[in-house]
Structures are given as structure tokens and as C-alpha cells.
Amino acid sequence: MATYKCDKCDMAVNATCGHCDAPLENDDLALPDGKVVQISKCSNGHGKIKSPLCCGQDMVCSL
């Protein structure tokens, strides 16, 4: 399971899919403008979300 951690305050979070309870996996999403965004996705294809934020910044995945 992907664990996301805040570099500023040390908060950590794990996430699972609300449909199937599968652990969300860390992934990247390439945007049309060439930027890459860190996301979390369901391994069973139920969707993806922007990775969590804390202290005003993206939390870092510690896979």
C-alpha cells in the first residue's frame, strides 16, 4: 500500500478504494501541457485521485 508522508509535519496517510477496499497505488499522470502530477489509483480500475496534500504541499509517497 502506498503511504504518503508530509515532509513538514510528519503526518502520514494510507488510502483504500471506497468501492472495493483495495489499497490505492501510487502513480503519475502526464498532463497535456507536459507536466506530471502524482496520483493515487485503484488497482481494480475504480478511478484515481490527486495525491493528498498537507501543510499546503503534496505529500510524498514512500513506496
Residue pairs with C-beta under 8 A, 6 or more apart in sequence:
1 14
1 15
1 16
1 23
1 24
2 14
2 15
2 23
2 24
2 25
2 26
2 40
2 61
2 62
2 63
3 12
3 13
3 14
3 61
3 62
3 63
4 12
4 13
4 14
4 15
4 40
4 51
4 52
4 59
4 60
4 61
4 62
5 11
5 12
5 13
5 59
5 60
5 62
6 12
6 54
6 55
6 57
6 59
6 60
7 57
7 60
8 54
8 55
8 57
9 54
9 55
11 54
11 55
11 59
12 59
13 52
13 54
13 59
14 23
15 23
15 24
15 40
15 49
15 52
16 22
16 23
16 24
17 23
17 24
17 42
17 44
17 46
17 47
19 42
19 44
19 46
20 42
20 44
20 46
22 42
22 43
22 44
22 46
23 43
24 40
24 41
24 42
24 43
24 49
25 40
25 41
25 42
25 43
26 38
26 39
26 40
26 51
26 61
26 63
27 38
27 39
27 40
27 41
27 48
28 36
28 37
28 38
28 39
29 36
29 37
29 38
29 39
29 48
30 36
31 37
37 50
37 51
38 50
38 51
38 58
38 61
39 48
39 49
39 50
39 51
40 48
40 49
40 50
40 51
40 52
41 47
41 48
41 49
42 48
51 58
51 59
51 61
52 58
52 59
53 59
